[in-house]
């Protein structure tokens, strides 16, 4: 098993994420591109001591960046939507 801190990179706090957290108990995380749903579930459960009901993943393309006449690209990344079982919550995200 890989290190849980390499699987879960950071929580994503957005207006949509805050709304889904309040309404449907869903949390958004940026995860490693090579992580699968089982690894993400185990990492969230061991890191935050909660019970995960389901995990959905989305692979996103990096945006094109321009600096003057030079064109570059931000790296591709992966987002996970983690649904917790009723009664569980993540306090780390509650204060945001």
VMD Tcl script that draws the C-alpha trace (Angstrom):
set ca {
  {0.00 0.00 0.00}
  {1.24 3.45 -0.89}
  {1.66 6.28 1.58}
  {-1.72 7.94 2.26}
  {-0.12 11.38 2.12}
  {0.97 10.73 -1.48}
  {-2.55 9.62 -2.47}
  {-4.51 12.55 -0.94}
  {-2.81 15.79 -1.96}
  {-5.23 18.42 -0.62}
  {-8.91 19.14 -0.04}
  {-10.67 21.26 -2.64}
  {-12.80 23.99 -1.09}
  {-15.16 25.65 -3.56}
  {-18.70 27.01 -3.46}
  {-20.04 23.89 -5.16}
  {-18.05 21.67 -2.79}
  {-19.34 23.51 0.26}
  {-22.92 23.18 -0.99}
  {-22.55 19.43 -1.63}
  {-20.86 18.97 1.76}
  {-23.86 20.52 3.50}
  {-26.57 18.86 1.39}
  {-25.22 15.40 0.48}
  {-22.18 14.82 2.76}
  {-19.73 14.84 -0.19}
  {-16.13 16.06 0.01}
  {-13.73 16.98 -2.82}
  {-10.02 16.13 -2.83}
  {-7.15 16.49 -5.25}
  {-5.54 13.06 -5.49}
  {-2.58 11.44 -7.23}
  {-3.23 10.73 -10.90}
  {-2.28 7.07 -10.45}
  {-4.56 6.49 -7.42}
  {-7.58 4.26 -7.85}
  {-10.90 4.35 -5.98}
  {-9.96 1.63 -3.48}
  {-6.73 3.42 -2.52}
  {-8.56 6.74 -2.17}
  {-11.22 5.15 0.06}
  {-8.62 3.54 2.34}
  {-6.59 6.76 2.52}
  {-9.58 8.93 3.49}
  {-10.80 6.40 6.06}
  {-7.40 6.07 7.74}
  {-6.52 9.76 7.54}
  {-9.80 11.23 8.84}
  {-11.24 8.23 10.78}
  {-14.56 8.21 8.89}
  {-16.56 5.63 6.91}
  {-16.68 6.16 3.14}
  {-19.83 5.17 1.25}
  {-18.58 5.81 -2.30}
  {-15.80 7.43 -4.34}
  {-16.11 9.05 -7.76}
  {-13.03 10.21 -9.68}
  {-12.58 12.75 -12.46}
  {-9.40 13.18 -14.55}
  {-8.95 16.81 -15.58}
  {-6.72 18.35 -18.24}
  {-4.34 21.12 -17.24}
  {-5.03 24.62 -18.53}
  {-2.94 26.30 -21.19}
  {-0.83 29.12 -19.74}
  {0.71 32.00 -21.68}
  {3.57 34.20 -20.53}
  {4.26 36.75 -23.22}
  {4.78 34.86 -26.44}
  {5.58 31.57 -24.70}
  {2.87 28.96 -24.28}
  {3.01 26.34 -21.56}
  {0.63 23.98 -19.91}
  {-0.38 23.31 -16.31}
  {-0.15 19.62 -15.38}
  {-3.13 17.28 -15.67}
  {-4.68 16.33 -12.33}
  {-7.28 14.09 -10.75}
  {-10.21 15.00 -8.50}
  {-12.08 12.65 -6.16}
  {-15.60 13.14 -4.82}
  {-15.90 11.17 -1.58}
  {-19.35 10.47 -0.13}
  {-19.36 9.71 3.60}
  {-21.89 7.58 5.42}
  {-24.59 9.46 7.38}
  {-23.36 10.76 10.72}
  {-19.72 11.12 9.63}
  {-18.02 14.40 8.82}
  {-14.50 15.70 8.32}
  {-13.64 18.39 10.84}
  {-10.61 19.56 8.85}
  {-12.94 20.98 6.21}
  {-15.64 22.21 8.64}
  {-13.78 25.41 9.57}
  {-13.43 26.61 5.96}
}
mol new
graphics top color blue
foreach p $ca { graphics top sphere $p radius 0.5 }
foreach p [lrange $ca 0 end-1] q [lrange $ca 1 end] { graphics top cylinder $p $q radius 0.2 }
display resetview
